[in-house]
């Protein structure tokens, strides 16, 4: 029976499969009995859990790191590549769920649905009309990161009659306009959607310059990683609101230091806050965890992962 180091928790049905097929350890087991590190041949984890480099260095027999999620910015990939360790993620199975959340959050932000709900619950509808909101139809939308999820969001947005453009590392010659300059894309947009991967290459990609370009009538949606945005600059822009130096609002599913987010977000009425729900449906999480498990099974049976992360 192969030994697996588990970092993060899984649903009971997936945990039962792990326990039935592998000898599962956690970090506390390694601290309690250091010799166990020599037996670990796989790590299974979740994309919101860090895989520390010093832990990887302690595992001489490690062959594969399989994460439940599309993101792999918390895995020390350079060290893994140096050691010949395969990294596998779970692409595609969560595309629809993240796209649904993105568009749902955007509509809730523009139409001010949380505020409308409170308006009715507070009994104010009896004495006043709820203020007019903003329509999605006809807006110019820029997508930052046109990978699998970005394309899914773009396809779903087309039915709302928006004009689409995108920014990424390369022009993929897609049906939508490519813009190499992110600030220029923000300047042309009413709505800027972030779905690029996290990591050093995209750290604070959206800074004060980009937010200023988005402007006081622009909206930001982030369903990617909190690290993509300079939160200090974002908070200043949200606090300024629809005035010079501000933006109209934001829908944020990811943050720095989540779940311990900056409390200033809680005071703002022009931001929609969700607790990293991108893939959080029963169906999607089950499919992700199953693919993570199948990656480990495939590796041990055939020496190939089903969905390995390609080296940079």
N, C-alpha and C positions, 0 to 999 in steps of 0.2 A: 504494500500500500504506500503510495507516494505521500510525502509530507508537504503540506501547504501552509503558508503563513497568511492569515486573514487579517486585513486592515480595514475595519469598518464592518457594519452589520448588514445582513440581508434578510429578506422575507423568510418566514418559517419553511416554506416549501423548497426554497433554494438552499437554505441552511441544511435541511434534511438530506438533500442530495449531496452536498459537500461532505457532511459528516459520514454518509454511507460509503462514499467512494474514496475519501482521502483522510489522512490524519491531519486534522486542522489544529494549528497553533495560533496564538496571538502574541503580541509583543511582550505581554507580561510573562508568558511561558518562557520566552528567550531570556528575559532578565532573571527569571527564577532558576533556569537550568541552561546556562550558556552553550553547553555542548549540543543542544538540539539544533542550533544554527547550522551545523554541518549537514543536517539531514534535509533541509528545506530546498525543494526543487521548483516551487512555484509560489508566487504571491497573487492573491486575489484581493481586489480592493474596489473602492468606488471613486469616481472622478472628483469628488469633493474632499477626499482624504489624501493627505500628503504621504508619499512613500519616501522616507528620509534616506538620503544617500548613505549615511553611516550604517543604516540597517542593511541596505543592499551589499555594502562592503563586508558585512559580517556573514554573508551567506555564500560560501564557496561553491555550493552545488546548484545555485539558482539558475534556472533555464528560461523562465517566462514570467512576465508580470502582466496579468490580465485585469483590466479595469472595467468596471460596470459603468459605462458612460462614454460619451464621445470625446471629452476633454482628457488630455494627458499632460497638462502643464505642471502638475504636481508630482510627476514621475521624473527621476533623474535620467533622462534619455541618453545624454552623452555618456554617462557612466555605464548604462546598460549596453549601448553600442560598443563601447570599449571592451566590455566583458563578453560580448556575443550573446547577450540576453535579449530575447524577443519581447517586444511590448505589443500588446493587443488591446484594442478598444471595441466599442459596440456601435459602429456607425449605422445609419439608415433606419434602424428600428425605432429611433426616437424623433426622426425628422418631423413627422406629422404632428406629434404632441407639442413640440417646441413651436412650430409654426402656428398651431392653434392658439397657444398661450400668447404669442407675440401679437397676433391680430386681435384676439380678445382684449388684451391689455390696451392696445392702441385705441380700439373702439371705446373702451371704458374711459380712457383718458380724454379723448376728444369729446365724447358725449357726456362726460362728467357723471357716469353712472353711480359711482359710490356716493357722490354728493346728492344725486337725485334720490337714491335710496334713503339716505338720512333725512332728506327734505320731507319725504312722505311719512317716515316713521316718527318724526318730530311733530307731526300735525300741522306743518306750515302750509301744506297744499290747500287747506281750507280758507286761508286768508291771502294767499299770494300765488303768482305763477312762477314756476321754476325758470331761471334765466336761460336764454338761448345758448346753445353750445356750438361745436364746430363739426362739420361734415368731413368724412374721409374722401368722398367722391371728388375727383378732379384734382386732388393734391399731387404734388411732386414728392416722390419718396426716394430716398437714397439708402442703399443697403451696403453696409461695410462688412465684407467677408462673403463672397459668393461661392461658398462650398455647398455641400448637400443641403444643409438647413437653409442657407440663404436662398438657394434656388426654389426650395419648397415654399418659403415665405413669398418670394416674388410671384410664383405661379398662383398662389392663393389670393394675393393682392390684386392681380390683374382683373378679377371679376368686379372689383370696386371702382374700376374706371380711373385708376391713378396712372401717372406718368412715372416710369421706373428708370433708375440709373444705379450704377454700383461702383464700388471702389475695392480694390484688392491688390495683391502683389503683381498680377499680370492681367492683361486683357484677354479674356477667354473667348472673345468673338461670339458673344451670346446675342440674343434678340434685344437685349437692353443696352443702353448707352454705358460705356465704360468711362470713368473719370480717374485719371492717375493722381490728381491732387485732391486730397481729402477735404481741405478747406474750401476748394472750389465746389466740390460736390455739396458740402454743407450750405454754401451760399446759395446754391440753386434749388435747395430743397425746403419743403415745408416740414418734412418728417425725416429724421435720420435714424435708421435701425442698425443696431450692432449685433452681428452674429459671427464675428471673427474669433479664432482661437485665442486663448490666453498665452502668456509667456513673455519672455524678454522682448521679442520682436514687436509686440503690440502693446507693451506697457505704456499707459497714459497716451495712447494713440489719439484719443479725444481730449484735448487740452483746452486752455482758455482761447487759443487762436481759433480752433474749430468751433467752439461754442459761440464765440463772437460772430463767426461767419454764419452760423445757423440763425442767430438773431432773435429778436424779441417776439417774433410770430412763429418761431420754429419749435418743434417737439423732438425729444430724444427718447428712443426705446432701446433698452439694453437687456437682451436675453442671452448674452454670451458669458463674459467674465467681468467682475467688478474692476479688475486690474486694467481694463481697456480705457477707463475713464479717470481723469484727474478729479477726484471727488471734491477737493477743495475748490477747484474752479467750477465744478458742477453746482455745488451748494451756493456759491456766490451768484451764479447765473440764475438759479431757481429763486433765490431770495430777491433778485432784481426783477424777476418776472417779465412781464411784457413791456419793459422799458429798456433804454440803451444799456448794453452790456449784459442783458438777461436773455432768457429763453422762456417761451410760453409755458412749458411743462415737460414732464418726463414720466415714463413708465419704466420702473426698474425692478427686475427680478433677481439681480445679482449686485453684490456690494463688496467693498473692502471689508475684511474682518467679520464677514458674516458668521453667525447671526448677531454678533455684537456690533450693529451698524451705528453710524454717527447719529446721535439723538436729534440733531438739527433737521434731519429728514422728517421726523415725526411732527414737526411744527408747521410743515408746508402743505398748503391745500392744492398746490398745482403739481403734485407728484403722486403717482400711483405706486404703492409699495407691495410687492409680493415676495414670499419667502423661498426663492429659488425653486419655482414650481415647473420649470420648463418641461421636464419629462415625467412629472408627478401624476401619472394616471396608473391605475391598477394594470391595465393592459400593457402599457409601455414599459413600466418598471419590471414586469415579469419577463417580457421579451428581452430586455437588456441583460437581466441577470442570467437568463438561460443562455444567451449568446456568450457572455463571459465564461460561464461554466463549459460550454461547448468548445470554446477556444482552448481551455486547459485540457479537456479530454482529447481533442484533436492533436494537440501538441504531443501528448504522451503516447498516443497511438501511432501517429504518422510522422512526427517531427515537423509538422506544419500547423500554424495557427490559421483559423478561418478568416480572421480580419486583422492581420498584423498592421501596425502603424509603419508606414514607409519611412525609411531614414531620411533626414533632411539632406 
